[in-house]
């Protein structure tokens, strides 16, 4: 059986052309060999409304997602903290399904919870307050009612503010919190969780109520395509370089085993 593929934190933007090129190579090659593709947040470095579908940079990315889905591979997209305004127009253009913040999928016979992961970083109270505010549909409607240039300026300001805040905080504050992780495993009754956001790829082993669980943290992209695939044989990290040629996937080093 073909493996499911999971990826996140691509942060696609005109300022990162190598990463965009790698995405297109992945979309033309390895993505079409998946049983399903799940993008777990921050596909784009910023998304300030579905008018962005018509942006010259975004058009080929959206078209590449649609081409994946047209081969019969379902594409699911979770909104991240950078692209939380992805909407139905984007989904239709991309041939994708916008998924809830948390979903349970079957990955190689293992019930797997998928999410972006920022809600697990409960130690960062300032960010969690901001997240609750910006995810409120009323505030999102007000934001989308603003002119396009204003929205872009607000998004740039928010990115700068967040980068400064993250640099000033200890690593433990911006990482996931063990109690939040355990609560998620407990709430969904799963054996595996896959998420991104923290940019700290690893495979973590947890014990929740005496039950062993696995948490896989996805890598972010920096000029190359990096994803995780899961099937009956387990979970593996895969990658292709910035532009080695379409579909030239090769195994990458495995995750570090850690417990948190």
Residue pairs with C-beta under 8 A, 6 or more apart in sequence:
1 35
1 108
1 231
1 232
2 33
2 34
2 35
2 231
3 34
3 35
3 108
3 229
3 230
3 231
3 236
4 34
4 35
4 36
4 37
4 38
4 105
4 107
4 108
4 229
4 230
4 231
5 30
5 31
5 34
5 36
5 37
5 38
5 227
5 228
5 229
5 238
6 38
6 40
6 107
6 114
6 194
6 216
6 218
6 227
6 228
6 229
6 230
7 37
7 38
7 39
7 40
7 196
7 218
7 221
7 225
7 226
7 227
7 228
8 39
8 40
8 41
8 42
8 78
8 80
8 116
8 117
8 195
8 196
8 197
8 218
8 220
9 41
9 42
9 80
9 196
9 197
9 199
9 218
9 219
9 220
9 221
10 19
10 23
10 39
10 42
10 43
10 44
10 220
10 221
11 19
11 42
11 44
11 45
11 82
11 220
11 221
12 19
12 20
12 23
12 43
12 44
12 45
12 57
12 61
13 20
13 44
13 45
13 46
13 57
14 20
14 57
15 45
16 45
16 223
18 223
18 224
18 242
18 243
19 221
19 222
19 223
19 224
19 242
20 57
20 61
21 242
21 243
22 221
22 223
22 224
22 225
22 240
22 241
22 242
22 243
23 61
23 64
23 221
23 225
24 60
24 61
24 64
25 225
25 240
25 243
25 244
25 245
25 246
25 247
25 248
26 225
26 227
26 240
27 64
27 65
27 67
27 68
28 64
28 67
28 246
28 247
29 240
29 246
29 247
29 248
29 249
30 225
30 227
30 238
30 240
30 247
30 249
31 37
31 68
31 73
32 68
32 71
32 73
34 73
34 229
35 73
35 231
36 73
36 74
36 75
36 76
36 105
37 68
37 73
37 74
37 75
37 76
38 76
38 77
38 78
38 99
38 105
38 114
38 194
39 75
39 76
39 77
39 78
39 96
40 78
40 80
40 114
40 115
40 116
40 117
40 194
40 195
40 196
40 218
41 78
41 79
41 80
41 81
41 82
41 83
41 115
41 116
41 117
41 118
41 196
41 197
42 80
42 81
42 82
42 83
42 116
42 196
42 197
43 61
43 77
43 80
43 83
43 86
44 52
44 58
44 61
44 82
44 83
44 86
45 82
45 159
46 82
46 83
46 152
46 155
46 156
46 159
47 82
47 83
47 84
47 85
47 86
47 90
48 85
48 148
48 151
48 152
48 154
48 155
49 85
49 87
49 144
49 148
49 151
50 85
50 86
50 87
50 88
50 89
50 90
51 148
52 58
52 90
53 59
53 62
53 89
53 90
53 93
62 90
62 93
62 94
65 75
65 94
65 95
65 96
66 93
66 94
66 95
66 96
68 75
68 95
69 75
69 94
69 95
69 96
70 95
74 97
75 94
75 95
75 96
75 97
76 96
76 97
76 99
76 103
76 105
77 86
77 91
77 94
77 96
77 97
77 98
77 99
78 98
78 99
78 100
78 101
78 103
78 114
78 115
78 116
79 85
79 86
79 98
79 101
79 116
80 116
80 118
80 196
80 197
81 116
81 118
81 131
81 197
82 159
84 134
84 135
84 140
85 140
85 143
85 144
86 98
87 98
88 98
90 96
90 98
91 97
91 98
99 114
101 115
101 116
101 119
102 113
102 114
102 115
102 184
102 188
103 113
103 114
103 115
104 111
104 112
104 113
104 114
104 188
104 190
105 111
105 112
105 114
106 112
107 192
107 194
107 230
107 231
107 235
108 230
108 231
108 232
108 233
108 234
109 232
110 190
110 191
110 192
110 230
111 188
111 189
111 190
111 191
111 192
112 190
112 191
112 192
112 193
112 194
112 230
113 184
113 185
113 188
113 190
113 192
113 193
113 194
114 193
114 194
114 195
115 184
115 193
115 195
116 195
116 196
116 197
117 176
117 195
117 196
117 197
117 198
117 217
118 127
118 131
118 197
119 128
119 131
119 180
120 176
120 177
120 180
120 181
120 184
120 195
120 197
121 127
121 128
121 173
121 174
121 175
121 176
121 177
121 180
121 197
121 198
122 128
122 177
122 179
122 180
123 172
123 173
123 174
123 175
123 177
124 169
124 173
124 174
126 165
127 162
127 165
127 174
133 139
134 140
134 143
143 151
143 154
144 151
146 154
166 174
174 198
175 198
175 200
175 260
176 195
176 198
176 260
178 206
178 260
181 193
181 206
181 215
181 260
182 206
182 208
184 193
185 193
185 206
185 208
185 213
186 208
186 209
190 213
191 211
191 212
191 213
191 214
192 213
192 214
192 215
192 216
192 230
192 235
193 213
193 214
193 215
193 216
194 215
194 216
194 218
194 228
194 230
195 215
195 216
195 217
195 218
196 217
196 218
196 220
198 217
199 219
199 220
200 217
201 217
201 218
201 219
201 226
201 237
201 255
202 216
202 217
202 255
202 256
202 257
202 258
203 214
203 215
203 216
203 217
203 235
203 254
203 255
203 256
203 257
203 258
204 214
204 215
204 216
204 217
204 257
204 258
204 259
204 260
205 212
205 213
205 214
205 215
205 257
205 258
205 259
206 212
206 213
206 214
206 215
206 259
206 260
207 213
214 235
216 228
216 235
216 255
217 255
218 226
218 227
218 228
219 226
219 237
220 226
223 242
224 239
224 240
224 241
224 242
225 239
225 240
226 237
226 238
226 239
226 252
227 237
227 238
227 239
228 235
228 236
228 237
228 238
229 235
229 236
229 238
230 236
236 251
236 254
237 251
237 252
237 253
237 254
237 255
238 249
238 250
238 251
238 252
239 249
239 250
239 252
240 247
240 248
240 249
240 250
241 248
